[in-house]
Amino acid sequence: MRRRFSISHGRWQLLNRAALVPSLAASAWWCATNAAWASSDSAPAPGSPPAHPVAVDHLPPFIAAPGETDILSAVMVVFLFAAVLGFGILFLRLHTLPERIAHKSHKLQFEIVAVLGLLALFTHIHLFWVAGLLLALIELPDF
């Protein structure tokens, strides 16, 4: 079901009969009761199809005219980009948590935790990350 838009009487009007009119009887009744609106003083734009009699005078503000910038789409692209970037940064910060904790400990312990973190990152086996976190939280004695 396609929707078409046209400029008619200086406003955007929806020209989709199937979406607006459940039956032809309702359309005929509306036209008969609103004859004053149907006989508007201003003429439609040249080359535009006539507006449906039950079409609304306005459309929601998020529907853009042909040739204009779709503001909602542009805002959603920026929001989606920021959300994906923010989620990625949060994921990587959480993923490096064991390494940041183990950074204060011994060099060997830090390297083992770093290797476990890389194994967890590339194999998607979360047990390596948990093992690295537990190893980072435990202080190993210096023999």
N, CA, C and O atoms as a GROMACS GRO file, in nm:
protein
  572
    1MET      N    1   0.083  -0.116   0.000
    1MET     CA    2   0.000   0.000   0.000
    1MET      C    3   0.089   0.124   0.000
    1MET      O    4   0.156   0.152   0.099
    2ARG      N    5   0.090   0.197  -0.109
    2ARG     CA    6   0.175   0.315  -0.120
    2ARG      C    7   0.098   0.438  -0.079
    2ARG      O    8  -0.023   0.448  -0.099
    3ARG      N    9   0.169   0.532  -0.022
    3ARG     CA   10   0.110   0.661   0.012
    3ARG      C   11   0.172   0.766  -0.077
    3ARG      O   12   0.294   0.770  -0.096
    4ARG      N   13   0.089   0.851  -0.132
    4ARG     CA   14   0.138   0.960  -0.215
    4ARG      C   15   0.100   1.091  -0.149
    4ARG      O   16  -0.003   1.101  -0.083
    5PHE      N   17   0.185   1.192  -0.167
    5PHE     CA   18   0.160   1.322  -0.110
    5PHE      C   19   0.160   1.424  -0.224
    5PHE      O   20   0.233   1.410  -0.322
    6SER      N   21   0.080   1.525  -0.209
    6SER     CA   22   0.081   1.634  -0.307
    6SER      C   23   0.052   1.764  -0.235
    6SER      O   24  -0.007   1.766  -0.127
    7ILE      N   25   0.094   1.874  -0.296
    7ILE     CA   26   0.063   2.005  -0.241
    7ILE      C   27  -0.071   2.046  -0.301
    7ILE      O   28  -0.086   2.060  -0.422
    8SER      N   29  -0.165   2.066  -0.214
    8SER     CA   30  -0.297   2.109  -0.258
    8SER      C   31  -0.351   2.208  -0.156
    8SER      O   32  -0.353   2.179  -0.036
    9HIS      N   33  -0.394   2.322  -0.203
    9HIS     CA   34  -0.448   2.426  -0.116
    9HIS      C   35  -0.345   2.471  -0.013
    9HIS      O   36  -0.383   2.511   0.097
   10GLY      N   37  -0.217   2.466  -0.045
   10GLY     CA   38  -0.114   2.514   0.044
   10GLY      C   39  -0.084   2.423   0.162
   10GLY      O   40  -0.010   2.465   0.251
   11ARG      N   41  -0.137   2.301   0.166
   11ARG     CA   42  -0.113   2.209   0.277
   11ARG      C   43  -0.081   2.073   0.220
   11ARG      O   44  -0.110   2.043   0.104
   12TRP      N   45  -0.020   1.989   0.304
   12TRP     CA   46   0.007   1.851   0.264
   12TRP      C   47  -0.117   1.769   0.293
   12TRP      O   48  -0.178   1.781   0.399
   13GLN      N   49  -0.154   1.687   0.197
   13GLN     CA   50  -0.271   1.603   0.216
   13GLN      C   51  -0.241   1.462   0.169
   13GLN      O   52  -0.174   1.442   0.068
   14LEU      N   53  -0.291   1.367   0.241
   14LEU     CA   54  -0.268   1.227   0.212
   14LEU      C   55  -0.367   1.180   0.108
   14LEU      O   56  -0.487   1.208   0.118
   15LEU      N   57  -0.317   1.108   0.006
   15LEU     CA   58  -0.401   1.066  -0.105
   15LEU      C   59  -0.416   0.915  -0.108
   15LEU      O   60  -0.410   0.855  -0.216
   16ASN      N   61  -0.435   0.854   0.002
   16ASN     CA   62  -0.445   0.709   0.007
   16ASN      C   63  -0.585   0.670   0.050
   16ASN      O   64  -0.617   0.676   0.169
   17ARG      N   65  -0.665   0.631  -0.043
   17ARG     CA   66  -0.804   0.601  -0.014
   17ARG      C   67  -0.817   0.480   0.078
   17ARG      O   68  -0.899   0.482   0.170
   18ALA      N   69  -0.739   0.377   0.055
   18ALA     CA   70  -0.754   0.254   0.134
   18ALA      C   71  -0.719   0.277   0.280
   18ALA      O   72  -0.777   0.212   0.367
   19ALA      N   73  -0.626   0.368   0.309
   19ALA     CA   74  -0.586   0.391   0.447
   19ALA      C   75  -0.681   0.485   0.519
   19ALA      O   76  -0.689   0.482   0.642
   20LEU      N   77  -0.755   0.569   0.445
   20LEU     CA   78  -0.836   0.671   0.509
   20LEU      C   79  -0.985   0.641   0.509
   20LEU      O   80  -1.055   0.676   0.604
   21VAL      N   81  -1.034   0.577   0.407
   21VAL     CA   82  -1.178   0.562   0.392
   21VAL      C   83  -1.214   0.414   0.400
   21VAL      O   84  -1.173   0.336   0.314
   22PRO      N   85  -1.289   0.373   0.503
   22PRO     CA   86  -1.326   0.233   0.509
   22PRO      C   87  -1.429   0.192   0.404
   22PRO      O   88  -1.435   0.075   0.367
   23SER      N   89  -1.508   0.286   0.358
   23SER     CA   90  -1.606   0.253   0.255
   23SER      C   91  -1.637   0.378   0.173
   23SER      O   92  -1.610   0.489   0.217
   24LEU      N   93  -1.693   0.357   0.055
   24LEU     CA   94  -1.730   0.471  -0.029
   24LEU      C   95  -1.847   0.548   0.030
   24LEU      O   96  -1.860   0.668   0.006
   25ALA      N   97  -1.933   0.480   0.107
   25ALA     CA   98  -2.046   0.548   0.169
   25ALA      C   99  -1.998   0.654   0.268
   25ALA      O  100  -2.054   0.763   0.275
   26ALA      N  101  -1.896   0.620   0.345
   26ALA     CA  102  -1.841   0.718   0.439
   26ALA      C  103  -1.782   0.836   0.365
   26ALA      O  104  -1.795   0.950   0.410
   27SER      N  105  -1.718   0.811   0.252
   27SER     CA  106  -1.660   0.919   0.174
   27SER      C  107  -1.769   1.009   0.117
   27SER      O  108  -1.756   1.132   0.121
   28ALA      N  109  -1.875   0.950   0.065
   28ALA     CA  110  -1.984   1.031   0.010
   28ALA      C  111  -2.052   1.112   0.119
   28ALA      O  112  -2.086   1.228   0.096
   29TRP      N  113  -2.071   1.055   0.237
   29TRP     CA  114  -2.134   1.128   0.347
   29TRP      C  115  -2.047   1.245   0.389
   29TRP      O  116  -2.098   1.354   0.414
   30TRP      N  117  -1.915   1.224   0.396
   30TRP     CA  118  -1.826   1.331   0.438
   30TRP      C  119  -1.828   1.445   0.337
   30TRP      O  120  -1.831   1.562   0.376
   31CYS      N  121  -1.826   1.412   0.209
   31CYS     CA  122  -1.828   1.515   0.106
   31CYS      C  123  -1.957   1.594   0.110
   31CYS      O  124  -1.956   1.716   0.090
   32ALA      N  125  -2.069   1.528   0.137
   32ALA     CA  126  -2.197   1.598   0.141
   32ALA      C  127  -2.206   1.690   0.262
   32ALA      O  128  -2.262   1.798   0.252
   33THR      N  129  -2.151   1.649   0.374
   33THR     CA  130  -2.161   1.732   0.495
   33THR      C  131  -2.056   1.842   0.500
   33THR      O  132  -2.072   1.937   0.576
   34ASN      N  133  -1.951   1.831   0.422
   34ASN     CA  134  -1.845   1.931   0.424
   34ASN      C  135  -1.824   1.991   0.285
   34ASN      O  136  -1.711   2.000   0.237
   35ALA      N  137  -1.932   2.032   0.223
   35ALA     CA  138  -1.922   2.088   0.089
   35ALA      C  139  -1.848   2.221   0.088
   35ALA      O  140  -1.785   2.256  -0.011
   36ALA      N  141  -1.855   2.294   0.198
   36ALA     CA  142  -1.786   2.424   0.204
   36ALA      C  143  -1.635   2.404   0.198
   36ALA      O  144  -1.565   2.483   0.135
   37TRP      N  145  -1.584   2.302   0.263
   37TRP     CA  146  -1.441   2.278   0.259
   37TRP      C  147  -1.397   2.230   0.122
   37TRP      O  148  -1.290   2.266   0.074
   38ALA      N  149  -1.481   2.148   0.058
   38ALA     CA  150  -1.446   2.093  -0.073
   38ALA      C  151  -1.437   2.202  -0.178
   38ALA      O  152  -1.361   2.190  -0.274
   39SER      N  153  -1.516   2.310  -0.162
   39SER     CA  154  -1.511   2.419  -0.261
   39SER      C  155  -1.424   2.532  -0.205
   39SER      O  156  -1.474   2.639  -0.172
   40SER      N  157  -1.296   2.507  -0.196
   40SER     CA  158  -1.203   2.605  -0.142
   40SER      C  159  -1.176   2.712  -0.246
   40SER      O  160  -1.189   2.689  -0.367
   41ASP      N  161  -1.137   2.832  -0.198
   41ASP     CA  162  -1.110   2.943  -0.288
   41ASP      C  163  -0.979   2.926  -0.364
   41ASP      O  164  -0.970   2.965  -0.480
   42SER      N  165  -0.878   2.868  -0.301
   42SER     CA  166  -0.748   2.855  -0.366
   42SER      C  167  -0.746   2.730  -0.454
   42SER      O  168  -0.803   2.627  -0.418
   43ALA      N  169  -0.682   2.741  -0.567
   43ALA     CA  170  -0.674   2.630  -0.662
   43ALA      C  171  -0.555   2.542  -0.627
   43ALA      O  172  -0.456   2.590  -0.571
   44PRO      N  173  -0.563   2.413  -0.659
   44PRO     CA  174  -0.448   2.326  -0.633
   44PRO      C  175  -0.330   2.363  -0.722
   44PRO      O  176  -0.346   2.428  -0.825
   45ALA      N  177  -0.214   2.322  -0.681
   45ALA     CA  178  -0.093   2.350  -0.758
   45ALA      C  179  -0.103   2.282  -0.894
   45ALA      O  180  -0.157   2.172  -0.905
   46PRO      N  181  -0.052   2.348  -0.998
   46PRO     CA  182  -0.061   2.288  -1.131
   46PRO      C  183   0.018   2.157  -1.138
   46PRO      O  184   0.131   2.148  -1.090
   47GLY      N  185  -0.044   2.057  -1.198
   47GLY     CA  186   0.021   1.929  -1.215
   47GLY      C  187   0.005   1.835  -1.098
   47GLY      O  188   0.049   1.720  -1.105
   48SER      N  189  -0.056   1.881  -0.988
   48SER     CA  190  -0.074   1.793  -0.873
   48SER      C  191  -0.211   1.726  -0.882
   48SER      O  192  -0.308   1.789  -0.923
   49PRO      N  193  -0.219   1.600  -0.842
   49PRO     CA  194  -0.348   1.532  -0.846
   49PRO      C  195  -0.442   1.592  -0.741
   49PRO      O  196  -0.395   1.648  -0.642
   50PRO      N  197  -0.570   1.580  -0.761
   50PRO     CA  198  -0.664   1.638  -0.664
   50PRO      C  199  -0.655   1.564  -0.531
   50PRO      O  200  -0.627   1.444  -0.527
   51ALA      N  201  -0.680   1.636  -0.424
   51ALA     CA  202  -0.674   1.577  -0.291
   51ALA      C  203  -0.799   1.494  -0.265
   51ALA      O  204  -0.907   1.525  -0.315
   52HIS      N  205  -0.784   1.391  -0.188
   52HIS     CA  206  -0.898   1.307  -0.151
   52HIS      C  207  -0.988   1.387  -0.058
   52HIS      O  208  -0.939   1.463   0.026
   53PRO      N  209  -1.118   1.372  -0.071
   53PRO     CA  210  -1.208   1.455   0.011
   53PRO      C  211  -1.196   1.431   0.161
   53PRO      O  212  -1.224   1.522   0.239
   54VAL      N  213  -1.156   1.314   0.204
   54VAL     CA  214  -1.143   1.290   0.348
   54VAL      C  215  -1.000   1.302   0.395
   54VAL      O  216  -0.969   1.263   0.508
   55ALA      N  217  -0.911   1.352   0.312
   55ALA     CA  218  -0.772   1.370   0.353
   55ALA      C  219  -0.763   1.477   0.460
   55ALA      O  220  -0.837   1.576   0.457
   56VAL      N  221  -0.674   1.458   0.554
   56VAL     CA  222  -0.659   1.555   0.662
   56VAL      C  223  -0.588   1.679   0.610
   56VAL      O  224  -0.517   1.674   0.510
   57ASP      N  225  -0.608   1.789   0.680
   57ASP     CA  226  -0.546   1.915   0.639
   57ASP      C  227  -0.398   1.920   0.674
   57ASP      O  228  -0.324   2.001   0.617
   58HIS      N  229  -0.356   1.839   0.764
   58HIS     CA  230  -0.216   1.842   0.808
   58HIS      C  231  -0.166   1.699   0.822
   58HIS      O  232  -0.243   1.604   0.833
   59LEU      N  233  -0.036   1.687   0.820
   59LEU     CA  234   0.030   1.560   0.845
   59LEU      C  235   0.118   1.577   0.968
   59LEU      O  236   0.150   1.690   1.005
   60PRO      N  237   0.158   1.468   1.031
   60PRO     CA  238   0.247   1.481   1.147
   60PRO      C  239   0.376   1.552   1.108
   60PRO      O  240   0.420   1.545   0.993
   61PRO      N  241   0.438   1.620   1.204
   61PRO     CA  242   0.557   1.699   1.170
   61PRO      C  243   0.677   1.616   1.127
   61PRO      O  244   0.770   1.670   1.068
   62PHE      N  245   0.678   1.484   1.154
   62PHE     CA  246   0.793   1.404   1.115
   62PHE      C  247   0.788   1.358   0.970
   62PHE      O  248   0.883   1.296   0.923
   63ILE      N  249   0.680   1.386   0.898
   63ILE     CA  250   0.672   1.351   0.757
   63ILE      C  251   0.725   1.468   0.675
   63ILE      O  252   0.673   1.579   0.684
   64ALA      N  253   0.827   1.443   0.596
   64ALA     CA  254   0.893   1.549   0.520
   64ALA      C  255   0.831   1.559   0.381
   64ALA      O  256   0.783   1.460   0.325
   65ALA      N  257   0.835   1.677   0.328
   65ALA     CA  258   0.786   1.701   0.192
   65ALA      C  259   0.889   1.648   0.092
   65ALA      O  260   1.007   1.636   0.126
   66PRO      N  261   0.845   1.615  -0.028
   66PRO     CA  262   0.941   1.570  -0.130
   66PRO      C  263   1.047   1.676  -0.156
   66PRO      O  264   1.014   1.793  -0.176
   67GLY      N  265   1.171   1.636  -0.157
   67GLY     CA  266   1.280   1.729  -0.183
   67GLY      C  267   1.333   1.798  -0.059
   67GLY      O  268   1.436   1.865  -0.066
   68GLU      N  269   1.267   1.783   0.056
   68GLU     CA  270   1.313   1.844   0.180
   68GLU      C  271   1.389   1.742   0.263
   68GLU      O  272   1.378   1.622   0.240
   69THR      N  273   1.466   1.789   0.359
   69THR     CA  274   1.543   1.702   0.446
   69THR      C  275   1.451   1.638   0.548
   69THR      O  276   1.368   1.706   0.609
   70ASP      N  277   1.466   1.508   0.565
   70ASP     CA  278   1.389   1.436   0.665
   70ASP      C  279   1.459   1.452   0.799
   70ASP      O  280   1.558   1.384   0.827
   71ILE      N  281   1.408   1.542   0.882
   71ILE     CA  282   1.472   1.576   1.009
   71ILE      C  283   1.472   1.455   1.104
   71ILE      O  284   1.574   1.429   1.168
   72LEU      N  285   1.361   1.383   1.112
   72LEU     CA  286   1.354   1.267   1.202
   72LEU      C  287   1.458   1.162   1.163
   72LEU      O  288   1.523   1.104   1.250
   73SER      N  289   1.474   1.139   1.035
   73SER     CA  290   1.573   1.041   0.990
   73SER      C  291   1.715   1.088   1.025
   73SER      O  292   1.798   1.008   1.069
   74ALA      N  293   1.743   1.215   1.004
   74ALA     CA  294   1.876   1.267   1.036
   74ALA      C  295   1.904   1.259   1.186
   74ALA      O  296   2.015   1.224   1.226
   75VAL      N  297   1.805   1.291   1.268
   75VAL     CA  298   1.822   1.282   1.413
   75VAL      C  299   1.842   1.138   1.456
   75VAL      O  300   1.924   1.110   1.543
   76MET      N  301   1.769   1.046   1.395
   76MET     CA  302   1.783   0.904   1.431
   76MET      C  303   1.918   0.848   1.387
   76MET      O  304   1.974   0.762   1.456
   77VAL      N  305   1.973   0.895   1.277
   77VAL     CA  306   2.106   0.851   1.234
   77VAL      C  307   2.210   0.896   1.336
   77VAL      O  308   2.298   0.819   1.374
   78VAL      N  309   2.202   1.021   1.380
   78VAL     CA  310   2.296   1.073   1.479
   78VAL      C  311   2.280   0.999   1.611
   78VAL      O  312   2.378   0.962   1.675
   79PHE      N  313   2.154   0.977   1.653
   79PHE     CA  314   2.129   0.906   1.778
   79PHE      C  315   2.180   0.762   1.771
   79PHE      O  316   2.242   0.715   1.866
   80LEU      N  317   2.154   0.694   1.661
   80LEU     CA  318   2.198   0.556   1.648
   80LEU      C  319   2.351   0.547   1.646
   80LEU      O  320   2.408   0.457   1.707
   81PHE      N  321   2.416   0.640   1.577
   81PHE     CA  322   2.562   0.642   1.575
   81PHE      C  323   2.617   0.665   1.716
   81PHE      O  324   2.710   0.596   1.758
   82ALA      N  325   2.559   0.760   1.789
   82ALA     CA  326   2.605   0.788   1.925
   82ALA      C  327   2.578   0.670   2.018
   82ALA      O  328   2.660   0.638   2.104
   83ALA      N  329   2.463   0.603   2.000
   83ALA     CA  330   2.430   0.489   2.085
   83ALA      C  331   2.525   0.371   2.059
   83ALA      O  332   2.570   0.306   2.153
   84VAL      N  333   2.555   0.344   1.933
   84VAL     CA  334   2.646   0.234   1.901
   84VAL      C  335   2.787   0.267   1.951
   84VAL      O  336   2.855   0.180   2.006
   85LEU      N  337   2.830   0.390   1.932
   85LEU     CA  338   2.962   0.430   1.981
   85LEU      C  339   2.968   0.423   2.133
   85LEU      O  340   3.066   0.372   2.188
   86GLY      N  341   2.866   0.472   2.201
   86GLY     CA  342   2.864   0.466   2.347
   86GLY      C  343   2.860   0.324   2.400
   86GLY      O  344   2.928   0.292   2.497
   87PHE      N  345   2.781   0.238   2.335
   87PHE     CA  346   2.775   0.098   2.377
   87PHE      C  347   2.909   0.029   2.354
   87PHE      O  348   2.952  -0.052   2.437
   88GLY      N  349   2.975   0.059   2.243
   88GLY     CA  350   3.106   0.000   2.216
   88GLY      C  351   3.211   0.043   2.317
   88GLY      O  352   3.292  -0.038   2.362
   89ILE      N  353   3.210   0.171   2.353
   89ILE     CA  354   3.305   0.220   2.452
   89ILE      C  355   3.278   0.156   2.588
   89ILE      O  356   3.370   0.116   2.658
   90LEU      N  357   3.150   0.147   2.625
   90LEU     CA  358   3.115   0.082   2.751
   90LEU      C  359   3.157  -0.064   2.752
   90LEU      O  360   3.210  -0.113   2.852
   91PHE      N  361   3.134  -0.134   2.643
   91PHE     CA  362   3.173  -0.275   2.634
   91PHE      C  363   3.325  -0.291   2.647
   91PHE      O  364   3.372  -0.378   2.720
   92LEU      N  365   3.402  -0.209   2.577
   92LEU     CA  366   3.547  -0.222   2.584
   92LEU      C  367   3.602  -0.181   2.721
   92LEU      O  368   3.700  -0.238   2.768
   93ARG      N  369   3.540  -0.081   2.784
   93ARG     CA  370   3.584  -0.043   2.919
   93ARG      C  371   3.556  -0.156   3.018
   93ARG      O  372   3.639  -0.186   3.104
   94LEU      N  373   3.440  -0.220   3.005
   94LEU     CA  374   3.407  -0.332   3.092
   94LEU      C  375   3.498  -0.452   3.062
   94LEU      O  376   3.535  -0.526   3.153
   95HIS      N  377   3.531  -0.470   2.937
   95HIS     CA  378   3.614  -0.583   2.898
   95HIS      C  379   3.758  -0.569   2.951
   95HIS      O  380   3.822  -0.670   2.982
   96THR      N  381   3.806  -0.447   2.961
   96THR     CA  382   3.944  -0.427   3.010
   96THR      C  383   3.950  -0.408   3.161
   96THR      O  384   4.056  -0.378   3.215
   97LEU      N  385   3.838  -0.426   3.230
   97LEU     CA  386   3.836  -0.409   3.375
   97LEU      C  387   3.937  -0.500   3.447
   97LEU      O  388   4.009  -0.451   3.534
   98PRO      N  389   3.946  -0.629   3.415
   98PRO     CA  390   4.047  -0.712   3.485
   98PRO      C  391   4.190  -0.662   3.462
   98PRO      O  392   4.273  -0.666   3.553
   99GLU      N  393   4.219  -0.617   3.341
   99GLU     CA  394   4.356  -0.568   3.314
   99GLU      C  395   4.384  -0.440   3.391
   99GLU      O  396   4.496  -0.422   3.440
  100ARG      N  397   4.286  -0.354   3.403
  100ARG     CA  398   4.308  -0.231   3.479
  100ARG      C  399   4.324  -0.259   3.628
  100ARG      O  400   4.399  -0.190   3.697
  101ILE      N  401   4.253  -0.361   3.678
  101ILE     CA  402   4.269  -0.399   3.818
  101ILE      C  403   4.406  -0.463   3.841
  101ILE      O  404   4.474  -0.433   3.939
  102ALA      N  405   4.447  -0.551   3.749
  102ALA     CA  406   4.574  -0.623   3.764
  102ALA      C  407   4.695  -0.537   3.732
  102ALA      O  408   4.808  -0.580   3.755
  103HIS      N  409   4.675  -0.418   3.681
  103HIS     CA  410   4.788  -0.331   3.645
  103HIS      C  411   4.871  -0.296   3.768
  103HIS      O  412   4.991  -0.268   3.756
  104LYS      N  413   4.809  -0.296   3.886
  104LYS     CA  414   4.880  -0.261   4.010
  104LYS      C  415   4.957  -0.379   4.069
  104LYS      O  416   5.036  -0.362   4.161
  105SER      N  417   4.933  -0.499   4.014
  105SER     CA  418   4.994  -0.619   4.073
  105SER      C  419   5.125  -0.653   4.003
  105SER      O  420   5.184  -0.570   3.933
  106HIS      N  421   5.170  -0.774   4.023
  106HIS     CA  422   5.296  -0.820   3.965
  106HIS      C  423   5.286  -0.831   3.814
  106HIS      O  424   5.178  -0.844   3.756
  107LYS      N  425   5.404  -0.824   3.751
  107LYS     CA  426   5.409  -0.826   3.604
  107LYS      C  427   5.356  -0.957   3.547
  107LYS      O  428   5.282  -0.955   3.448
  108LEU      N  429   5.391  -1.071   3.606
  108LEU     CA  430   5.345  -1.200   3.557
  108LEU      C  431   5.193  -1.213   3.570
  108LEU      O  432   5.126  -1.263   3.479
  109GLN      N  433   5.140  -1.170   3.682
  109GLN     CA  434   4.995  -1.175   3.703
  109GLN      C  435   4.923  -1.085   3.602
  109GLN      O  436   4.820  -1.123   3.547
  110PHE      N  437   4.978  -0.967   3.578
  110PHE     CA  438   4.918  -0.876   3.481
  110PHE      C  439   4.918  -0.938   3.341
  110PHE      O  440   4.820  -0.925   3.268
  111GLU      N  441   5.027  -1.003   3.304
  111GLU     CA  442   5.034  -1.063   3.170
  111GLU      C  443   4.937  -1.179   3.154
  111GLU      O  444   4.876  -1.196   3.048
  112ILE      N  445   4.921  -1.260   3.259
  112ILE     CA  446   4.826  -1.370   3.252
  112ILE      C  447   4.683  -1.317   3.240
  112ILE      O  448   4.603  -1.370   3.163
  113VAL      N  449   4.651  -1.213   3.314
  113VAL     CA  450   4.518  -1.152   3.306
  113VAL      C  451   4.495  -1.091   3.168
  113VAL      O  452   4.386  -1.101   3.113
  114ALA      N  453   4.598  -1.029   3.112
  114ALA     CA  454   4.585  -0.970   2.978
  114ALA      C  455   4.562  -1.078   2.873
  114ALA      O  456   4.480  -1.060   2.783
  115VAL      N  457   4.632  -1.189   2.883
  115VAL     CA  458   4.613  -1.300   2.788
  115VAL      C  459   4.473  -1.359   2.802
  115VAL      O  460   4.408  -1.389   2.702
  116LEU      N  461   4.427  -1.374   2.926
  116LEU     CA  462   4.290  -1.425   2.947
  116LEU      C  463   4.187  -1.329   2.889
  116LEU      O  464   4.086  -1.372   2.833
  117GLY      N  465   4.211  -1.200   2.902
  117GLY     CA  466   4.120  -1.101   2.844
  117GLY      C  467   4.117  -1.108   2.692
  117GLY      O  468   4.010  -1.098   2.632
  118LEU      N  469   4.233  -1.124   2.630
  118LEU     CA  470   4.237  -1.137   2.484
  118LEU      C  471   4.171  -1.266   2.437
  118LEU      O  472   4.100  -1.267   2.336
  119LEU      N  473   4.193  -1.376   2.510
  119LEU     CA  474   4.125  -1.501   2.476
  119LEU      C  475   3.974  -1.486   2.486
  119LEU      O  476   3.901  -1.536   2.400
  120ALA      N  477   3.927  -1.419   2.589
  120ALA     CA  478   3.783  -1.397   2.604
  120ALA      C  479   3.729  -1.309   2.492
  120ALA      O  480   3.617  -1.330   2.444
  121LEU      N  481   3.808  -1.211   2.450
  121LEU     CA  482   3.762  -1.120   2.344
  121LEU      C  483   3.750  -1.190   2.210
  121LEU      O  484   3.652  -1.172   2.138
  122PHE      N  485   3.849  -1.271   2.176
  122PHE     CA  486   3.851  -1.331   2.043
  122PHE      C  487   3.778  -1.464   2.033
  122PHE      O  488   3.738  -1.504   1.924
  123THR      N  489   3.759  -1.534   2.145
  123THR     CA  490   3.690  -1.664   2.139
  123THR      C  491   3.546  -1.656   2.188
  123THR      O  492   3.470  -1.750   2.168
  124HIS      N  493   3.507  -1.546   2.251
  124HIS     CA  494   3.372  -1.529   2.308
  124HIS      C  495   3.341  -1.634   2.414
  124HIS      O  496   3.225  -1.669   2.435
  125ILE      N  497   3.444  -1.683   2.479
  125ILE     CA  498   3.426  -1.773   2.592
  125ILE      C  499   3.440  -1.688   2.718
  125ILE      O  500   3.551  -1.648   2.754
  126HIS      N  501   3.330  -1.661   2.782
  126HIS     CA  502   3.327  -1.566   2.893
  126HIS      C  503   3.397  -1.619   3.018
  126HIS      O  504   3.429  -1.543   3.110
  127LEU      N  505   3.419  -1.747   3.020
  127LEU     CA  506   3.488  -1.805   3.136
  127LEU      C  507   3.631  -1.751   3.147
  127LEU      O  508   3.684  -1.737   3.258
  128PHE      N  509   3.694  -1.721   3.033
  128PHE     CA  510   3.829  -1.663   3.037
  128PHE      C  511   3.826  -1.525   3.103
  128PHE      O  512   3.916  -1.491   3.180
  129TRP      N  513   3.723  -1.447   3.074
  129TRP     CA  514   3.712  -1.313   3.132
  129TRP      C  515   3.689  -1.323   3.282
  129TRP      O  516   3.749  -1.249   3.360
  130VAL      N  517   3.601  -1.416   3.323
  130VAL     CA  518   3.574  -1.434   3.466
  130VAL      C  519   3.702  -1.481   3.537
  130VAL      O  520   3.733  -1.433   3.647
  131ALA      N  521   3.776  -1.574   3.475
  131ALA     CA  522   3.900  -1.621   3.535
  131ALA      C  523   4.001  -1.507   3.546
  131ALA      O  524   4.072  -1.496   3.647
  132GLY      N  525   4.009  -1.422   3.444
  132GLY     CA  526   4.099  -1.308   3.450
  132GLY      C  527   4.058  -1.210   3.557
  132GLY      O  528   4.144  -1.153   3.625
  133LEU      N  529   3.929  -1.188   3.574
  133LEU     CA  530   3.881  -1.098   3.679
  133LEU      C  531   3.912  -1.153   3.817
  133LEU      O  532   3.958  -1.080   3.905
  134LEU      N  533   3.888  -1.282   3.836
  134LEU     CA  534   3.920  -1.343   3.965
  134LEU      C  535   4.070  -1.340   3.993
  134LEU      O  536   4.112  -1.314   4.106
  135LEU      N  537   4.150  -1.366   3.891
  135LEU     CA  538   4.295  -1.361   3.909
  135LEU      C  539   4.342  -1.219   3.938
  135LEU      O  540   4.437  -1.200   4.014
  136ALA      N  541   4.278  -1.121   3.881
  136ALA     CA  542   4.315  -0.982   3.906
  136ALA      C  543   4.277  -0.939   4.047
  136ALA      O  544   4.346  -0.856   4.107
  137LEU      N  545   4.170  -0.994   4.100
  137LEU     CA  546   4.125  -0.954   4.234
  137LEU      C  547   4.203  -1.024   4.345
  137LEU      O  548   4.205  -0.975   4.458
  138ILE      N  549   4.265  -1.136   4.315
  138ILE     CA  550   4.341  -1.211   4.416
  138ILE      C  551   4.485  -1.161   4.417
  138ILE      O  552   4.548  -1.147   4.312
  139GLU      N  553   4.534  -1.135   4.537
  139GLU     CA  554   4.675  -1.096   4.550
  139GLU      C  555   4.758  -1.222   4.567
  139GLU      O  556   4.743  -1.295   4.665
  140LEU      N  557   4.844  -1.245   4.472
  140LEU     CA  558   4.932  -1.362   4.481
  140LEU      C  559   5.052  -1.326   4.569
  140LEU      O  560   5.106  -1.216   4.559
  141PRO      N  561   5.093  -1.418   4.655
  141PRO     CA  562   5.210  -1.389   4.741
  141PRO      C  563   5.339  -1.385   4.659
  141PRO      O  564   5.353  -1.454   4.558
  142ASP      N  565   5.429  -1.304   4.703
  142ASP     CA  566   5.558  -1.290   4.636
  142ASP      C  567   5.658  -1.386   4.701
  142ASP      O  568   5.706  -1.361   4.811
  143PHE      N  569   5.687  -1.496   4.634
  143PHE     CA  570   5.775  -1.599   4.692
  143PHE      C  571   5.919  -1.562   4.677
  143PHE      O  572   6.006  -1.637   4.720
   0.00000   0.00000   0.00000
